[in-house]
Amino acid sequence: MTAGYVVVGVSYRTWTGVVADALFAESTEIPGLLARLRAAGVVQAVWLGTCDRVEVVAVDRDAVATAAVIADILTERAGGPASGVTDQIQVLTGPAAARHLFAVAASLDSQVVGEPEILGQLKAAYRRAAAVGMVGAELDAVIRAAFALAKRIRAETGLSEGPTSIAAAAVDIARDLHGDLTRRNGLLIGLGDMGQLMVQRLRAAGLGRLTVMTPVDARAELAARRLGCHHAPFASLDTVLAGTDIVVTAVGLGRYILGTESAAAVLRRRRQPIFIIDAALPADVEPAVGEMEIAFVYDLGDLERVALRGRVSREAAAKAAWAMLDQAVAGFCRERAQRAATPAVAALRRHFERMRRQVLAEGSGFDADEATRRLVNRLLHQPCEALRGLAAESDGTERTEQAAAERLLRRLFALDPATEDDEL
């Protein structure tokens, strides 16, 4: 088949918190969602769900129709048109879809460019789709090419060093504020990729107890099992905060989950400073909280300024990575187009060979001149009839299709009007 690449979904760039929660799917639900896509006629698809995005990557001959089917399924899951998801859905087809997939895999389309989690999440989504037979040769090719590019970018640029340096800055601040981290309690609110990276680095630096909570309690329980830590219901936020030394927020609902009123109540119950890392976009923490005594609030911009020394090199790495990506996408699309053309070329060769054998069978006594003349006439008969038919169908003003066919013939056979032999 001629692959038509499709990416349909929503991401941190467009979605609201309500839509994000509505589209959330546990890993155990995804086989059923893939089955729903298959029943609707989408036979090659990967369902990618992270804290930054819910996107379906698919391949089909009719990319436009497939995109419409996927958009309908996403809209239905979000609660129908009334949910507002329709205006937040992004649809990409063809090379633009392939480029987006490559950018996601390479962490160039992330809230924090270079974060390391997305590649593993995409690989897990690929494995789930393959396990239920939803990955064909065409989808396998584009996803594996995206994996290969992501690996090259990590190896050949310093892109992945950016988030690491930001997380390292957070660890340094935590140690300056609290000293030995082994006796400190941490709280992760939300499961944004940058937030998870922060707590990973804090735990590696010795953070004692970690609790995780999210607005959807079931997600917190699953995350706690994966991270090997505790979880708490979101309704107990104020109580848990009172006993927490280091807080990492990574929800990004578009509204503050920690405002001045609740923060003031929590701080009155504490005697120790509290270090709050707002790793969400948009922000989770009301700015005025950072002005309160013993509350030290840093967002990603603040942490990057602490890690300013590496900023120029990260920007250069991102620029180099995008250049690598554009080159890789162009090369991939060109190679796949050439593969798609191969069957047609083979069919044309077989057709010519049949014509040659027919001419030889009709007269074994033909000399070379007669045999070649008959073969040329035989080969040109059908194309000439097709061109005449196109001319007859035109209304005298619109000859677009005929002109396009003539241009294609000239290109295929390198015909130059200025040098054509008119003596034949």
N, C-alpha and C positions, 0 to 999 in steps of 0.2 A: 504494500500500500504506500501511497504518498503521504508521509506523516504530516498531520496538521496539529501542531503543538497548542495546548490550551492551558491557561492558568486562570482560575476563577476563585475569588475569595475576598476576605477582608483582613486588614492588618492594623497595627498600631497607628498607621498613617491616617486612617479614616474612621475606625470603628469607635463606638461608645462603649462604656463599661457594660451597659445592659445587653448589647448585642454580643459582646465577648462572652459573658456568662451564659447566654442562651445557646451559643454555638459550641461551648465547651463539651468535649466528648472524652470520656475515659477510654483507655486503650482497649478495654473489653467491648466497647460499643462500636469501634471502628470497623470490624468485619461486617457488622450489620449495615453500617452506612455504605460500605463498598458494595454489599449485595444490593442495596437500594439503587445505587448508581448503575449496577449491571442490569437490573430489572428495567431501568429506564433507557437502556441501550448504550451505556458507556462501558466499553469492554476493557479499556486500559486506563487505569487511574490510581493515583496515590493520594490519600487523605492526610494532609500535614496539619497537625494542630499543636501549636506552641502558645506560650504566653504572649507572643508578639503577633500571631497570625493564625487564621484557619483558612487554608487554601487547598484546592483540589488541582492536582497536576494531571493532565490527561493527554491522550493522543487519539485522533480520529480523522478520517477523511474530511468530514464536514465539521470543521472547527467551530463555525458559528452556531450550528444547531446543538452541538455538544455543550458549548458554553452556556446556551440558554437552559438546557436541561440541568446542568450543575447549579446554575443560579437559582432555578426554581426549587431545587432540593435544599439549598442553603436557606432560602427564604422561608420555606416550610418549617425547617428545623428551628429557625429563629422566632417563629410565631406568626408567620405570614407577613404580608405587605405592611400591616399596621405597626410592625416592630421597628420600621425605619431602616431595616437592613438593606433594602433595595438600593438606596442612595449611597450605601457604603461599600457595595460590592464592586470590585475591580475586575475587569475582564481583559485578558491579554491573549492574543493568538499569534501563530506563526513565529518568526524570529524574535519578536518582542517577548513572547512567552518563554522561549528558550533562554533569552538574556536574563529575564527575571529569575528563572530557576537557578541559573549559574550564579547570579548575584546573591540569592538567598543562601545557597550552599557555601559560598565563600565568605559569608557574613559581611557583605557589603550593603545589604538591605536590612539592617538591624538597627534597633534603637541605639545601641552602642556598637559601632563598626569594629569588627574583629573579635567579637565575643565568641568563645569556643564551643558553646552548647549546640548551636543550630545544626552543625554538620552531623552530630550524633543523632539529633532528633529526626533529621531527614533520612538518615540511614535506617532508623527504626521504623519510620513510616513506609519506606521502601520494602523492608522485610515483611511487614504486616500485609502489604498489598500483594507481594509475591506469594505469600503463604496461601492466599485465597485465589490465586490464578488471575490476578488483575494486572500483571506486568508482562506485556508482550515484548517482542524484539525492539519495536520502535521506542517505547517508553523506557525500556532497559537501556537503550543506547544513549538517550539524552540525559538520563539521570546519572549513569556511570561517567559520562563526559563531565557533568557538573561536579561529581566527586573528585575526578582527576584534577580539574582546575583548582578546586578548593585546596587540595593537597599541595599543588604547585605554588599557589599563592602563599600558603603558610610556610613553605620551605624557602621560597625565593624572595619574600618581602618581610618586613618587620610588622606586618599588619596586626598579628595576634598579640604583639607586645603591648598595644595600647590599653585594652581592658585590664591586662595583668598589672600594668604600672598604676592604674587607677585603684585597683584593689589593694595593691601594695601600699599606696598612700593611705588608704583607709586603715590598714593594719597598723601603720606607724602612728596615726593619730590615736587609735584605740589604746595603743601601748603608752603613749605620752599621757593620756588621760587616766587610764586605769592601771597601768603597770602590768603586773603578771596577769595574763588573760585566763589562766587555768581556773581561777576562782570567780570568774565573771559569767553572768547569764546572758545569753543572746536570744533575740526574737526576730524571726523572719516573717514579715507580713506580706503575703502575696508571693507569686512564683515567677516573677519576671526573670529573664535570663541573667541580667546584670546583678540582681539581688542574690540569686543563687551562687553566682561567681564570688560575690562579696563574702557570703557566709562560708563558702568552701575555703577561701584564703584565711578567714578569721579562725576557722576550726584548725586549719593546718598550722596556724600560729599559736594554738593552744587553747582557744576558747572552750570554756567548760561545758555548761549545759546549753543546748539549743532547743527552742520551741518554734514550731511553725504554725501559722494560722492563715486562712484565706476567707474571703467573703462566702465562698462555697465550702462548707466544712468537710464535705467528702473529698475534695481535692487536697485539703490539709492532711487528712488521714493517709491518703495514698502517698503524698510527698514525704511524710514522716517515715513511712516504711522504707521508701527509697533512700532517704538521706540518713536513716538510722538515728532519728532524734525523736523528741516528744511533739505532740500536737495539742492544740487547745481550740475550743469553739471561738468563733469570731466575736460572739456576744460577750466574752470574758476579756476583751481587749484591755480595758482600763485596769482590771485586777492584775493581769499578767504584766502589763507595763510597769506597775508599781514595783515589781521585783526584778526588773530587767535593767541591765547595765548598757547593753549595746543593742540597738534596734536597727534593722534593715527593712525598709519598706519598698515593695516592688509590685504594687497593685495597678496603679494607673487608670483608675475608673473615671477620671475627669472631675472628681470631687475630693475634698480633703477627708482622709480617714482619721487624721489626727489634727484637731483644731485647737485653738487657744484655750477654750473652756475646759475640754477634757484633759489637755496637757497640764493646765494649772492645777487641776484636781489631783493628777498623778504626782506632780512634782511636790505638792504639799505633803505627800506621804513618803517622800524620799529624803534622805540626807546625803546621798551620793550623787555625783554628776551622772547624767545620762547622755550617751553618744548616739545620735540618730542619723543614719545614712538614708537619705531619700533617693533611692535608685530608680524611681518611677518617672515616666514621661506620659502624660502630664503629672505634675507633682502630687504626692500624697500628703505632704505636711504643710500646714498653713505657715507662710513665711514668718509671721509674728512669733511663732513658737521658738524660733532661734534667738529671739531677743530676751527670752526668760532666763533668769538666773539658774545655773547648773544644767541648762539644756544646751547641748552643742549639736547644732544641725548642719549637716553638709549635704549638698546635692551633688550630682555628677560633675557639674561645672566647677564647683568648689574643689572637688577631689582632683579634677584634671589640672586646675591651677596649681595645686600642691605638686603634681607630677609634671609641671610645665616643661621641664628639661627635655622630655621625650616627645613633646607635641609636634615639633617641626618634622621629626623623623617619621611619626605616625601619619601625618598628612602626606608626606612624600610616598610612604608605603601604600596608602589608599589610592593615590594617583597612579602609581605603578600597577597596582592590582586591577584597577578599572581598565587600564590599557591592555593588560594580559587578558582580561575577561572579554573585551570587545574582539580581540584577535582570535581568541578561542571560539567564541560564538560564530564569527564569520567563517572560520575554518570548519567547524562542525556542520553548519548549515550547508556549506558548499559541498562537503563530502557526502552528506545525506542526499542532496539533490542529485549528485552524480550517481549515487547508488540507485536512486529512484529511476533515473533515465536508462540504466543498463538493460532492463527487460525490454524496453521499447527498441533499443538499438539491436538487441539480439533478435527480436521479432522481425525487424526490417531486414537484417542479414538473412534470416531464414526465407523471407519472402523473395528476396533477390535470387537466392539460390534456387528456389522452386521455378522461378521464371527462366533462369539459365538452363535448367534441366529440360523444361518444356520445349524451349527453342531447339535444343540439341536433339530431342526425341522426334521433333517434327521433320527434320531433314538432315540426315547424317552426311549428305553430300554438299551442304552449304560450305562455301569458302568463308574465310575470316570476315571479309567485308559484309557479306550477306548475313552471316550469323550475328555479328555485332549490331548491324542495322536493325534486324528483327528484335534483338534483345532490348535495344534502346527504346524502340517503339512500344514494346510490351511494358517496360518499366514505367514509361512516361504516360501511358494511357490513362490510368486511374487518377493520378495527380492533375492531369490536364482537364479531365472531365469534372473533377471537384472544383477547380478554379472557374471553369465555365459556369458551373452550377451556382457558385457564389455570385458571379457577375450577373446571372439571370435573375437572382433573387433580390439584387439591390434595386432601389427605386430611382437611381440616377443621381441622387444627392448624397446618400449614405453608402459609402463603399468601405466602411471601416474594417469589416471582417475580411473582405477580399484583399484590401491593402495590407492588413496584418499578415495574411497567408503569404502574399508575395514577398513581404519583407523577411518572413521566416525562411522561405525558400532561398532567397539570396544569401541569408546568413548561413544556412545549413550547408550550402554548396559553394560558398565563397564566390558568388556571381558578381562581377563588376560590370555595370552597364557600359562603361567607357571602353572596355576591351572585349566585349562579347563579339563572337564571330557571326556575322549575318549571312555568310555564304551558305549555310546549311539549308 
